[in-house]
């Protein structure tokens, strides 16, 4: 196929803000996980598919299969849809305690 470029599991993006390897980043409608540290305006490889432990809003319980959104203001994941970007689904349930700040998310890779 003459027009094939790559599988698209990772792509190079321009970091819209400072990111550390493993951080989420949102560029337009594209959400990915940074594979390296990058300053704002630098290019970084971003992974678009897979399951990741991501910083989540505290005191919010999740059930496996819940839709998960990126809160670009607070740079964390949440199941609150309002003003946030859909990025995937919860893989496992998470308790809703104040110290429950990590959640496993399968990225949808659809955007």
C-alpha positions in Angstrom: 0.0 0.0 0.0 1.6 3.3 -1.1 -0.2 5.5 1.4 0.5 3.5 4.6 2.5 5.4 7.1 2.5 3.4 10.4 0.2 1.5 12.8 -0.5 4.7 14.9 0.0 3.2 18.3 2.5 6.0 19.0 2.8 9.3 17.3 5.0 12.4 17.7 3.2 15.3 19.3 4.2 18.8 20.4 3.8 19.0 24.2 1.2 21.7 25.0 2.7 21.9 28.5 5.6 20.4 30.5 5.2 16.6 30.7 7.1 13.9 32.4 7.4 10.3 31.1 4.1 8.6 31.9 2.1 11.8 32.1 -1.1 12.3 30.0 -1.2 15.0 27.4 -4.0 16.4 25.3 -3.3 18.0 21.9 -6.6 19.0 20.3 -8.7 15.8 20.5 -5.6 13.5 20.7 -4.9 12.1 24.1 -1.7 10.1 24.8 0.8 9.2 27.4 4.3 10.8 27.1 7.1 8.3 26.6 9.7 10.8 27.8 10.1 14.2 29.5 9.4 17.2 27.4 9.2 21.0 27.9 6.2 22.9 26.5 6.6 23.2 22.7 9.0 20.3 22.4 8.1 17.1 20.5 7.4 13.9 22.4 6.4 10.4 21.5 2.9 9.7 22.8 1.4 6.3 23.2 -2.3 6.3 22.2 -3.4 2.7 23.1 -2.9 0.4 26.0 -3.6 0.2 29.7 -2.0 2.7 32.1 -2.1 3.6 35.8 -3.0 7.2 35.8 -3.5 9.9 38.5 -7.2 10.2 39.2 -9.3 12.6 41.1 -9.4 11.6 44.8 -12.6 10.5 46.5 -14.2 9.2 43.3 -15.1 5.5 43.1 -14.9 3.7 39.8 -16.4 0.5 38.5 -14.7 -1.6 35.8 -16.1 -0.3 32.5 -16.8 3.3 33.6 -16.1 5.8 30.9 -13.0 7.8 31.9 -12.2 11.4 30.9 -9.1 13.6 31.0 -9.4 16.8 33.1 -6.9 19.0 31.2 -7.1 21.7 33.9 -6.0 19.4 36.7 -4.0 17.0 34.6 -5.8 13.9 36.0 -8.5 11.4 35.0 -12.1 11.4 36.2 -15.4 9.8 35.4 -16.9 13.3 35.2 -17.8 14.1 31.6 -18.6 17.8 31.9 -15.8 19.9 30.3 -13.5 16.9 30.0 -12.3 14.7 27.1 -13.3 11.0 26.8 -10.1 8.9 26.7 -11.1 5.4 27.6 -12.6 3.1 30.2 -11.7 1.9 33.7 -10.2 -1.6 33.7 -10.7 -2.3 37.4 -12.8 -0.9 40.2 -11.2 1.7 42.5 -12.4 2.7 45.9 -13.6 6.2 46.5 -11.3 7.2 49.4 -9.2 10.3 49.6 -6.0 8.3 49.1 -7.4 6.4 46.1 -5.6 8.5 43.5 -4.6 5.9 40.8 -6.8 4.2 38.3 -6.1 1.7 35.6 -7.4 3.1 32.2 -7.5 1.4 28.8 -7.1 4.2 26.3 -9.6 4.2 23.5 -7.1 5.4 20.9 -10.1 6.6 18.8 -9.2 10.3 18.5 
